Amino acid sequence: MSKPDINKFIEEIIDSADNARRAAPLPFLLTRVNAKLTRAKDNVWEKAVGFIGRPAIAISGLLMILPSMVMFAGRIPFLYRSN
């Protein structure tokens, strides 16, 4: 790009900000935030699901359960059938 092209490009960028307005949140956002802040403490089930739903816990749980299922699948007669 030559010098006049760069200056033109910069002017276009600056001019594009002329019609910019302040972003406004959606009308129900404040209602949802206030409801979450005033909501009662989480019960035991919500805490348990929140803990199990963490990626580190979920992945490590799957990595422990799946190999054990494969290991014990040979011992359960209805899971595999040899003809």
C-alpha positions as a LaTeX table, in Angstrom:
\begin{tabular}{lrrr}
\hline
Residue & $x$ (\AA) & $y$ (\AA) & $z$ (\AA) \\
\hline
Met1 & 0.00 & 0.00 & 0.00 \\
Ser2 & 1.23 & 3.44 & $-0.79$ \\
Lys3 & 1.14 & 6.37 & 1.59 \\
Pro4 & $-2.10$ & 7.92 & 0.19 \\
Asp5 & $-3.83$ & 4.52 & 0.34 \\
Ile6 & $-2.89$ & 4.10 & 3.99 \\
Asn7 & $-4.13$ & 7.60 & 4.83 \\
Lys8 & $-7.41$ & 6.89 & 3.01 \\
Phe9 & $-7.77$ & 3.59 & 4.87 \\
Ile10 & $-7.15$ & 5.32 & 8.22 \\
Glu11 & $-9.74$ & 8.01 & 7.40 \\
Glu12 & $-12.31$ & 5.32 & 6.54 \\
Ile13 & $-11.68$ & 3.61 & 9.86 \\
Ile14 & $-12.04$ & 6.84 & 11.81 \\
Asp15 & $-15.19$ & 7.79 & 9.89 \\
Ser16 & $-16.76$ & 4.42 & 10.62 \\
Ala17 & $-16.79$ & 5.28 & 14.34 \\
Asp18 & $-18.94$ & 8.39 & 13.76 \\
Asn19 & $-22.24$ & 6.51 & 13.97 \\
Ala20 & $-21.21$ & 4.33 & 16.89 \\
Arg21 & $-23.62$ & 4.21 & 19.83 \\
Arg22 & $-23.33$ & 2.91 & 23.34 \\
Ala23 & $-24.28$ & $-0.75$ & 23.61 \\
Ala24 & $-27.48$ & $-1.39$ & 25.54 \\
Pro25 & $-28.17$ & $-4.66$ & 27.39 \\
Leu26 & $-31.25$ & $-6.67$ & 26.61 \\
Pro27 & $-34.25$ & $-5.70$ & 28.77 \\
Phe28 & $-34.42$ & $-8.98$ & 30.69 \\
Leu29 & $-30.70$ & $-9.10$ & 31.57 \\
Leu30 & $-31.01$ & $-7.07$ & 34.76 \\
Thr31 & $-33.98$ & $-9.17$ & 35.86 \\
Arg32 & $-32.01$ & $-12.40$ & 35.40 \\
Val33 & $-28.97$ & $-11.03$ & 37.24 \\
Asn34 & $-31.09$ & $-9.85$ & 40.16 \\
Ala35 & $-32.92$ & $-13.19$ & 40.33 \\
Lys36 & $-29.62$ & $-15.08$ & 40.45 \\
Leu37 & $-28.24$ & $-12.80$ & 43.19 \\
Thr38 & $-31.34$ & $-13.03$ & 45.38 \\
Arg39 & $-31.90$ & $-16.75$ & 44.86 \\
Ala40 & $-31.54$ & $-19.02$ & 47.85 \\
Lys41 & $-28.41$ & $-21.08$ & 48.35 \\
Asp42 & $-27.93$ & $-24.09$ & 46.11 \\
Asn43 & $-29.28$ & $-27.32$ & 47.53 \\
Val44 & $-27.25$ & $-30.51$ & 47.81 \\
Trp45 & $-28.27$ & $-31.84$ & 44.40 \\
Glu46 & $-27.33$ & $-28.64$ & 42.61 \\
Lys47 & $-23.94$ & $-28.64$ & 44.32 \\
Ala48 & $-23.38$ & $-32.30$ & 43.39 \\
Val49 & $-24.33$ & $-31.75$ & 39.75 \\
Gly50 & $-22.17$ & $-28.64$ & 39.64 \\
Phe51 & $-19.19$ & $-30.58$ & 41.00 \\
Ile52 & $-19.65$ & $-33.61$ & 38.74 \\
Gly53 & $-20.24$ & $-31.35$ & 35.74 \\
Arg54 & $-16.79$ & $-29.80$ & 35.98 \\
Pro55 & $-14.71$ & $-30.90$ & 33.02 \\
Ala56 & $-11.82$ & $-32.27$ & 35.10 \\
Ile57 & $-14.13$ & $-34.39$ & 37.25 \\
Ala58 & $-16.26$ & $-35.58$ & 34.32 \\
Ile59 & $-13.28$ & $-36.58$ & 32.17 \\
Ser60 & $-11.46$ & $-38.35$ & 35.01 \\
Gly61 & $-14.69$ & $-40.18$ & 35.92 \\
Leu62 & $-15.13$ & $-41.38$ & 32.36 \\
Leu63 & $-11.49$ & $-42.44$ & 32.17 \\
Met64 & $-11.99$ & $-44.55$ & 35.30 \\
Ile65 & $-15.36$ & $-46.05$ & 34.34 \\
Leu66 & $-14.78$ & $-46.94$ & 30.69 \\
Pro67 & $-11.68$ & $-49.14$ & 31.19 \\
Ser68 & $-13.37$ & $-50.98$ & 34.03 \\
Met69 & $-16.35$ & $-51.70$ & 31.79 \\
Val70 & $-14.04$ & $-53.08$ & 29.11 \\
Met71 & $-12.13$ & $-55.12$ & 31.67 \\
Phe72 & $-15.27$ & $-56.70$ & 33.14 \\
Ala73 & $-17.11$ & $-57.14$ & 29.82 \\
Gly74 & $-15.34$ & $-60.44$ & 29.22 \\
Arg75 & $-16.63$ & $-61.80$ & 32.52 \\
Ile76 & $-20.29$ & $-61.09$ & 31.83 \\
Pro77 & $-21.70$ & $-63.76$ & 29.47 \\
Phe78 & $-24.44$ & $-61.72$ & 27.78 \\
Leu79 & $-22.11$ & $-58.90$ & 26.73 \\
Tyr80 & $-20.07$ & $-61.01$ & 24.35 \\
Arg81 & $-21.01$ & $-64.06$ & 22.42 \\
Ser82 & $-18.66$ & $-66.37$ & 20.65 \\
Asn83 & $-20.24$ & $-68.43$ & 17.90 \\
\hline
\end{tabular}
